[in-house]
Amino acid sequence: MLKIDAGSAPNPYCDGLTRRSFVQLGVAGMASVGMGEVMRAKAASTSKKDTSAILIWLDGGPSHLDLYDMKPEAPSEVRGLWRPIPTNVPGIEITELFPKQAKVADKFSIVRSLHHDTGDHFAGGHRMLTTKDMNVSGAQNAGKFPGLGSIIARERGSRHPSMPSYVAVPYASSIGLVPGYFGGNFLGVQYDPFQPGGDPNQTNYQVQNLNLAPGMNINRLESRRELNKVLDQIPRTVERRGLFTAMDQFDRDAFDFVSGSRARKAFDIGQEDPRLRDKYGRQNWGQSTLLARRLVEAGSTFVTVHYGGWDHHWNLKEGMDNYLPMVDAAVSSLLTDLDERGMLDTTLVILCGEFSRTPKMNDGGNGGPPGSMGTPGRDHWGNSMFCLLAGGGIKSGQIVGSTDKNGTRPATRAVQPTHIHATIYNCLGIDPHLSVLDHAGRPNPVLEDPTPIHELLS
């Protein structure tokens, strides 16, 4: 077995925990492409759409009021530290720290009235990535339902047989849990995302899982495959949908993954024009986003990109001044790049986190004297949030919903995570009325309300 060290959380969350997780994968670490069951599910899907999706996950939860739903007329402790700027779509304004996105606002739409009404990191993450409550919280943070990407991997499979259907760049982390709420849960570990690890911004970045171990070659892998056929004759005492079935799939997919060159080329970000790499941003977030584009271009169906460290209870100015220009470069470059390659209509882009931050800023003291922890910050807030969507059949240049004058809660067209997921399923040609079986064989509807956001659908 290979182990990918996901490392410790680069920015510990406000519960004080620093987490270190290891993801154990099969021969080549390829846990998501299904060649049998998944291909059958793909053939039976409600549409033959060849659409892929990239989810940029803002882990920790950024404030809607400081990014896409600014309130310049609100009191100073609400409106925050930055001013809005106009975009190339009349009537749409976003933060002044997003000047590049302001030039491409005609390529995306913003949901401003999203809410799930919890300020718990884990509850919020589970609701955003699975749509389910299921009593998940900081006290009971284990995932209880398959994540969005896992369901898509099961239903759609890979768009090319040599590519993983579901990838998390550089790793899948929801509030420090790996793969956390991105995982397959009761669907099985074969629907967890493939996690390449590492930093795509590093010189000579390589995915170790794509390199054969010393002394191993394709012929020896073939021999191992023959051995596995013999071992398959041994009676098994576990239920066929359990671990052994998952490992069978690992072995099949690992061979196709390692023996081919397509995935290896897709992960070779060094092939990109240095000037384009500069536009995305020469840091982990920018290069991870560029790598996501390479993966969907090569045939992956669902790719998540992890942007961590958004838990700004204090010193918000330093955090946003550092983070938002990186987001601006990566998002604007991704949308422009996809458009120029003729891929934007078939690639859905989603940008969101597990919740937002309080409309009223705190005093920056975190229990101490005001300002002792730097500039004011914002605390947890799930009553009003944002989600950016672009491409993949989404109508662009739209604003869905609004919040009240202080951004406290939705004022019009309230939207919940289930409606975001239903919209994503619609774009990818998946029936939002789908149910999946749990360990007890009980059917569970994927969405409690399968109604998409019709204003955004072409």
C-alpha positions as CSV (number, residue, x, y, z in Angstrom):
1,M,0.0,0.0,0.0
2,L,1.1,3.5,-0.7
3,K,0.6,6.3,1.8
4,I,0.2,9.9,0.9
5,D,1.0,12.2,3.7
6,A,-1.5,15.0,3.7
7,G,0.5,16.9,6.2
8,S,-0.7,18.9,9.1
9,A,-3.3,21.6,8.5
10,P,-1.3,24.7,7.5
11,N,-3.7,26.9,9.3
12,P,-5.2,25.4,12.5
13,Y,-8.9,26.0,12.9
14,C,-10.4,27.9,15.8
15,D,-11.1,24.6,17.7
16,G,-7.3,24.6,18.4
17,L,-6.6,21.3,16.7
18,T,-3.8,20.7,14.3
19,R,-4.6,17.6,12.3
20,R,-2.4,15.2,10.5
21,S,-3.9,12.6,8.2
22,F,-2.7,9.8,6.0
23,V,-4.6,8.6,3.0
24,Q,-3.9,4.9,2.2
25,L,-4.5,4.0,-1.4
26,G,-4.2,1.0,-3.6
27,V,-1.2,0.1,-5.9
28,A,-1.2,3.4,-7.8
29,G,-3.2,5.4,-5.4
30,M,-6.1,5.5,-7.8
31,A,-9.3,5.1,-5.9
32,S,-11.9,6.7,-8.1
33,V,-12.2,5.5,-11.6
34,G,-14.7,2.7,-12.0
35,M,-14.5,0.7,-15.2
36,G,-17.4,-1.7,-14.5
37,E,-20.2,-0.4,-12.3
38,V,-19.3,3.2,-12.9
39,M,-19.3,2.9,-16.7
40,R,-22.7,1.2,-16.5
41,A,-24.0,4.0,-14.3
42,K,-22.6,6.5,-16.8
43,A,-24.4,4.8,-19.6
44,A,-27.6,4.9,-17.7
45,S,-27.3,8.6,-16.7
46,T,-30.1,11.0,-17.6
47,S,-27.9,12.8,-20.2
48,K,-24.9,12.3,-22.4
49,K,-23.5,15.7,-21.4
50,D,-19.7,15.8,-21.5
51,T,-19.5,18.4,-18.8
52,S,-16.9,18.4,-16.1
53,A,-16.6,20.5,-12.9
54,I,-14.0,22.3,-10.8
55,L,-14.9,23.1,-7.2
56,I,-12.6,25.6,-5.6
57,W,-13.1,25.1,-1.8
58,L,-12.4,28.0,0.5
59,D,-11.8,25.9,3.6
60,G,-12.5,27.9,6.8
61,G,-15.2,30.1,5.3
62,P,-14.6,33.7,3.9
63,S,-16.9,36.6,4.5
64,H,-19.5,37.4,1.9
65,L,-19.4,41.0,3.0
66,D,-15.7,41.3,2.1
67,L,-15.8,39.5,-1.3
68,Y,-19.0,39.4,-3.3
69,D,-21.8,41.0,-1.3
70,M,-20.5,44.3,0.0
71,K,-22.6,46.8,1.9
72,P,-20.9,50.2,1.4
73,E,-23.9,52.0,3.1
74,A,-23.9,49.9,6.2
75,P,-22.2,51.0,9.5
76,S,-18.4,50.8,9.5
77,E,-18.3,47.7,11.7
78,V,-20.4,45.9,9.1
79,R,-19.2,47.3,5.8
80,G,-15.6,46.4,6.6
81,L,-12.3,47.7,5.4
82,W,-12.6,47.6,1.6
83,R,-14.8,49.3,-0.9
84,P,-16.7,47.8,-3.8
85,I,-15.7,48.3,-7.4
86,P,-17.9,48.1,-10.5
87,T,-17.5,45.1,-12.9
88,N,-17.9,44.8,-16.6
89,V,-21.6,43.8,-15.9
90,P,-23.6,46.9,-15.1
91,G,-25.0,46.8,-11.5
92,I,-22.6,44.1,-10.2
93,E,-20.0,45.2,-7.8
94,I,-17.4,43.1,-5.9
95,T,-14.5,43.9,-3.6
96,E,-11.7,46.2,-4.7
97,L,-9.3,43.4,-4.1
98,F,-10.8,41.5,-7.1
99,P,-9.9,43.9,-10.0
100,K,-9.2,41.0,-12.4
101,Q,-12.5,39.2,-11.7
102,A,-14.2,42.6,-12.2
103,K,-13.1,42.4,-15.8
104,V,-14.6,39.0,-16.4
105,A,-17.8,39.2,-14.4
106,D,-19.7,38.5,-17.6
107,K,-18.3,34.9,-17.3
108,F,-19.7,34.1,-13.9
109,S,-22.8,34.5,-11.7
110,I,-23.1,35.0,-7.9
111,V,-25.7,33.5,-5.5
112,R,-25.9,36.0,-2.7
113,S,-28.8,34.4,-0.8
114,L,-27.3,31.0,0.2
115,H,-27.7,29.9,3.8
116,H,-27.8,26.8,6.0
117,D,-28.0,28.6,9.3
118,T,-25.1,26.9,11.2
119,G,-21.9,28.5,12.4
120,D,-20.2,25.1,13.2
121,H,-17.3,24.4,10.8
122,F,-18.0,20.7,10.6
123,A,-21.8,21.0,10.4
124,G,-21.4,23.7,7.7
125,G,-18.9,21.7,5.7
126,H,-21.1,18.6,5.8
127,R,-24.1,20.5,4.6
128,M,-22.3,22.3,1.8
129,L,-20.5,19.2,0.5
130,T,-23.3,16.6,1.1
131,T,-26.4,18.9,1.6
132,K,-27.1,16.8,4.7
133,D,-27.4,17.8,8.4
134,M,-27.4,14.3,10.0
135,N,-26.3,15.9,13.4
136,V,-22.7,16.3,12.2
137,S,-20.9,18.9,14.3
138,G,-17.6,19.6,16.0
139,A,-18.6,17.1,18.6
140,Q,-19.4,14.4,16.1
141,N,-17.5,15.3,12.9
142,A,-17.4,12.0,11.0
143,G,-18.9,12.2,7.6
144,K,-22.3,10.4,7.3
145,F,-23.2,10.9,3.6
146,P,-21.2,10.7,0.4
147,G,-19.7,13.9,-0.8
148,L,-20.8,15.7,-4.0
149,G,-17.7,14.5,-6.0
150,S,-18.1,10.9,-4.9
151,I,-21.7,10.8,-6.1
152,I,-20.7,12.4,-9.4
153,A,-17.8,9.9,-9.8
154,R,-20.2,7.0,-9.2
155,E,-22.8,8.3,-11.6
156,R,-20.6,9.7,-14.4
157,G,-17.3,8.0,-14.0
158,S,-14.3,9.3,-15.9
159,R,-14.6,11.1,-19.2
160,H,-11.5,9.2,-20.4
161,P,-10.7,5.6,-19.2
162,S,-7.0,6.5,-18.4
163,M,-7.9,9.4,-16.1
164,P,-9.2,9.4,-12.5
165,S,-12.8,10.6,-12.5
166,Y,-12.5,12.4,-9.2
167,V,-9.3,14.3,-8.1
168,A,-8.6,16.6,-5.2
169,V,-5.7,18.9,-5.8
170,P,-3.4,18.8,-3.9
171,Y,-5.5,16.9,-1.4
172,A,-9.1,16.6,-0.1
173,S,-9.5,18.5,3.2
174,S,-12.7,19.7,4.7
175,I,-12.0,21.5,8.0
176,G,-8.8,19.5,8.4
177,L,-10.4,16.1,7.8
178,V,-8.9,14.1,5.0
179,P,-10.8,13.2,2.8
180,G,-13.5,14.4,5.2
181,Y,-16.8,15.4,3.6
182,F,-15.3,14.9,0.1
183,G,-15.2,11.2,0.7
184,G,-17.4,8.3,-0.6
185,N,-18.6,7.3,2.9
186,F,-21.0,4.4,2.6
187,L,-20.6,4.3,-1.2
188,G,-17.1,2.9,-0.5
189,V,-13.5,4.2,-0.6
190,Q,-13.4,3.5,-4.3
191,Y,-15.3,6.8,-4.6
192,D,-12.9,8.8,-2.5
193,P,-11.0,11.3,-4.6
194,F,-7.5,10.6,-5.9
195,Q,-5.1,12.9,-4.0
196,P,-1.8,13.6,-5.7
197,G,-0.4,15.6,-2.8
198,G,2.6,17.8,-3.0
199,D,2.8,21.4,-4.2
200,P,2.2,22.0,-8.0
201,N,4.2,25.2,-7.6
202,Q,7.3,23.3,-6.8
203,T,10.0,23.0,-9.5
204,N,9.8,19.6,-11.2
205,Y,6.5,18.8,-9.5
206,Q,5.7,15.1,-9.8
207,V,3.0,12.8,-8.6
208,Q,4.8,9.9,-7.0
209,N,1.9,7.5,-7.6
210,L,2.4,7.8,-11.3
211,N,6.0,6.4,-11.1
212,L,6.5,2.7,-10.8
213,A,8.4,1.4,-7.8
214,P,12.1,0.5,-8.3
215,G,12.3,-2.9,-10.1
216,M,8.6,-2.8,-11.2
217,N,7.7,-2.6,-14.8
218,I,4.5,-3.1,-16.9
219,N,5.3,-6.8,-17.4
220,R,5.5,-7.4,-13.7
221,L,2.3,-5.5,-13.2
222,E,0.7,-7.8,-15.7
223,S,2.0,-10.8,-13.7
224,R,0.5,-9.4,-10.6
225,R,-2.8,-9.0,-12.5
226,E,-2.7,-12.7,-13.4
227,L,-2.0,-13.6,-9.8
228,N,-5.0,-11.6,-8.7
229,K,-7.1,-13.6,-11.1
230,V,-6.1,-16.8,-9.3
231,L,-6.7,-15.2,-5.9
232,D,-10.1,-14.3,-7.1
233,Q,-11.1,-17.9,-7.0
234,I,-10.7,-18.1,-3.2
235,P,-14.1,-18.0,-1.5
236,R,-14.7,-14.7,0.2
237,T,-16.5,-14.3,3.4
238,V,-17.2,-10.6,3.2
239,E,-20.1,-9.0,1.4
240,R,-19.2,-8.3,-2.2
241,R,-19.9,-4.6,-2.0
242,G,-17.4,-4.2,0.8
243,L,-13.7,-3.8,1.0
244,F,-12.7,-6.6,-1.4
245,T,-14.8,-5.2,-4.2
246,A,-13.2,-1.8,-3.6
247,M,-9.8,-3.3,-3.8
248,D,-10.6,-5.2,-7.0
249,Q,-11.5,-1.8,-8.5
250,F,-8.3,-0.3,-7.1
251,D,-6.3,-3.0,-8.9
252,R,-8.0,-2.6,-12.2
253,D,-7.8,1.2,-12.2
254,A,-4.3,1.3,-10.8
255,F,-3.0,-0.8,-13.8
256,D,-4.8,1.4,-16.4
257,F,-3.6,4.5,-14.6
258,V,0.1,3.6,-14.2
259,S,0.5,1.8,-17.6
260,G,-0.9,4.7,-19.6
261,S,0.7,8.1,-20.4
262,R,-2.3,10.3,-20.4
263,A,-2.5,10.9,-16.6
264,R,1.2,11.3,-16.4
265,K,1.1,14.1,-19.0
266,A,-1.9,15.7,-17.4
267,F,-0.2,16.0,-14.1
268,D,3.0,17.4,-15.8
269,I,2.2,21.1,-15.1
270,G,5.7,22.0,-16.3
271,Q,4.5,21.6,-19.9
272,E,2.4,24.8,-19.5
273,D,3.6,28.1,-20.9
274,P,5.4,29.9,-18.1
275,R,3.5,33.1,-19.0
276,L,0.2,31.3,-18.4
277,R,1.5,29.9,-15.1
278,D,2.4,33.5,-14.1
279,K,-1.2,34.6,-14.7
280,Y,-2.6,31.9,-12.5
281,G,-0.2,32.9,-9.7
282,R,3.1,31.3,-8.8
283,Q,2.0,29.8,-5.6
284,N,0.1,26.6,-4.5
285,W,-3.4,28.0,-5.1
286,G,-2.8,29.3,-8.5
287,Q,-0.9,26.3,-9.8
288,S,-3.4,23.9,-8.2
289,T,-6.1,25.7,-10.2
290,L,-4.1,25.4,-13.4
291,L,-3.6,21.7,-12.7
292,A,-7.3,21.3,-12.2
293,R,-7.9,22.7,-15.7
294,R,-5.3,20.3,-17.1
295,L,-7.1,17.4,-15.5
296,V,-10.5,18.1,-16.8
297,E,-9.0,18.8,-20.2
298,A,-7.5,15.3,-20.1
299,G,-10.7,13.6,-19.1
300,S,-11.4,13.9,-15.3
301,T,-15.0,14.7,-14.4
302,F,-14.8,16.3,-11.0
303,V,-11.8,18.1,-9.5
304,T,-11.6,20.0,-6.2
305,V,-9.0,22.6,-5.4
306,H,-8.2,23.3,-1.8
307,Y,-7.7,26.9,-0.7
308,G,-7.3,26.7,3.1
309,G,-6.9,29.1,6.0
310,W,-10.0,31.3,6.0
311,D,-10.8,31.2,9.7
312,H,-10.2,34.9,10.3
313,H,-11.5,35.7,13.7
314,W,-9.1,38.6,13.9
315,N,-6.5,40.4,11.8
316,L,-8.8,40.2,8.9
317,K,-6.9,42.9,6.9
318,E,-3.7,41.0,6.8
319,G,-5.5,37.8,5.8
320,M,-7.6,39.3,3.0
321,D,-4.8,41.5,1.7
322,N,-2.8,38.3,1.3
323,Y,-5.4,35.8,0.1
324,L,-7.8,37.8,-2.1
325,P,-5.3,38.8,-4.8
326,M,-4.3,35.1,-5.1
327,V,-8.0,34.1,-5.5
328,D,-8.5,37.0,-8.0
329,A,-5.6,35.8,-10.2
330,A,-6.5,32.2,-10.1
331,V,-10.3,32.5,-10.7
332,S,-10.0,35.2,-13.4
333,S,-7.3,33.2,-15.2
334,L,-9.2,29.9,-15.0
335,L,-12.3,31.4,-16.5
336,T,-10.4,33.2,-19.3
337,D,-8.3,30.2,-20.0
338,L,-11.3,27.9,-20.2
339,D,-13.0,30.3,-22.5
340,E,-10.0,30.7,-24.8
341,R,-9.7,26.9,-25.1
342,G,-13.4,26.5,-25.9
343,M,-13.9,24.6,-22.6
344,L,-16.0,27.1,-20.5
345,D,-19.3,25.8,-21.9
346,T,-18.5,22.3,-20.8
347,T,-16.6,23.0,-17.5
348,L,-18.6,24.1,-14.5
349,V,-16.7,26.2,-12.0
350,I,-17.9,26.5,-8.4
351,L,-16.3,28.7,-5.6
352,C,-17.5,28.4,-2.0
353,G,-16.7,27.5,1.5
354,E,-18.5,25.9,4.5
355,F,-20.0,29.2,5.7
356,S,-19.4,32.9,5.8
357,R,-18.5,35.3,8.6
358,T,-20.5,37.6,10.9
359,P,-21.8,40.8,9.5
360,K,-20.6,42.7,12.5
361,M,-16.8,42.8,12.9
362,N,-15.3,42.1,16.4
363,D,-12.8,44.4,18.1
364,G,-9.7,42.3,17.1
365,G,-8.9,41.4,20.7
366,N,-10.2,37.8,20.9
367,G,-11.0,38.3,24.6
368,G,-8.1,40.6,25.2
369,P,-7.8,44.4,24.8
370,P,-9.2,45.7,21.5
371,G,-6.7,45.3,18.7
372,S,-4.4,43.1,20.7
373,M,-4.7,40.4,18.0
374,G,-4.4,42.8,15.1
375,T,-7.2,44.4,13.1
376,P,-10.8,43.3,13.7
377,G,-12.1,40.1,12.3
378,R,-15.3,38.2,11.7
379,D,-16.7,35.1,13.4
380,H,-18.7,32.2,12.2
381,W,-21.9,32.8,10.2
382,G,-24.1,30.4,8.2
383,N,-27.2,32.6,7.9
384,S,-26.0,34.3,4.7
385,M,-23.3,33.1,2.3
386,F,-22.2,33.3,-1.3
387,C,-21.5,30.8,-4.1
388,L,-19.9,31.7,-7.4
389,L,-20.8,29.6,-10.4
390,A,-19.6,29.8,-14.0
391,G,-19.5,27.8,-17.2
392,G,-20.9,24.4,-17.7
393,G,-24.3,25.7,-18.9
394,I,-24.7,28.4,-16.2
395,K,-26.1,31.7,-17.3
396,S,-23.4,34.3,-16.7
397,G,-23.5,37.9,-15.4
398,Q,-26.3,37.1,-13.0
399,I,-27.0,37.8,-9.4
400,V,-29.3,35.4,-7.6
401,G,-31.0,36.7,-4.4
402,S,-30.0,39.4,-2.0
403,T,-29.3,39.9,1.7
404,D,-30.8,42.5,4.0
405,K,-29.1,45.9,4.5
406,N,-26.5,44.5,6.8
407,G,-26.0,41.2,5.1
408,T,-27.4,39.3,8.0
409,R,-29.8,36.9,6.2
410,P,-31.4,36.4,2.8
411,A,-33.9,39.2,1.9
412,T,-35.0,37.7,-1.5
413,R,-34.7,34.3,-3.2
414,A,-33.3,32.3,-0.3
415,V,-31.2,29.3,-1.6
416,Q,-29.9,26.3,0.4
417,P,-27.1,23.8,-0.4
418,T,-29.5,21.3,-1.9
419,H,-30.4,23.8,-4.6
420,I,-26.7,24.4,-5.4
421,H,-26.2,20.6,-5.7
422,A,-29.3,20.2,-7.9
423,T,-28.0,22.9,-10.2
424,I,-24.6,21.2,-10.4
425,Y,-26.3,17.8,-11.1
426,N,-28.4,19.4,-13.8
427,C,-25.2,20.9,-15.5
428,L,-23.5,17.4,-15.4
429,G,-26.5,15.5,-16.6
430,I,-27.3,13.7,-13.4
431,D,-30.8,13.0,-12.2
432,P,-31.2,15.1,-8.9
433,H,-33.9,12.7,-7.8
434,L,-31.3,10.0,-7.5
435,S,-31.2,7.8,-4.3
436,V,-28.2,5.8,-3.1
437,L,-28.2,2.7,-0.8
438,D,-26.5,2.9,2.6
439,H,-24.8,0.0,4.4
440,A,-28.2,-1.4,5.5
441,G,-29.5,-1.4,1.9
442,R,-31.9,1.5,2.6
443,P,-32.3,4.0,-0.3
444,N,-31.3,7.6,0.6
445,P,-32.3,10.5,-1.6
446,V,-29.2,12.5,-2.6
447,L,-31.2,15.7,-2.3
448,E,-34.1,16.5,0.0
449,D,-35.2,19.2,-2.5
450,P,-34.0,18.5,-6.1
451,T,-35.0,21.9,-7.4
452,P,-32.2,23.6,-9.3
453,I,-31.7,27.4,-9.4
454,H,-33.6,27.9,-12.7
455,E,-32.4,31.4,-13.2
456,L,-28.9,30.1,-13.7
457,L,-29.7,27.4,-16.2
458,S,-29.6,28.0,-19.9
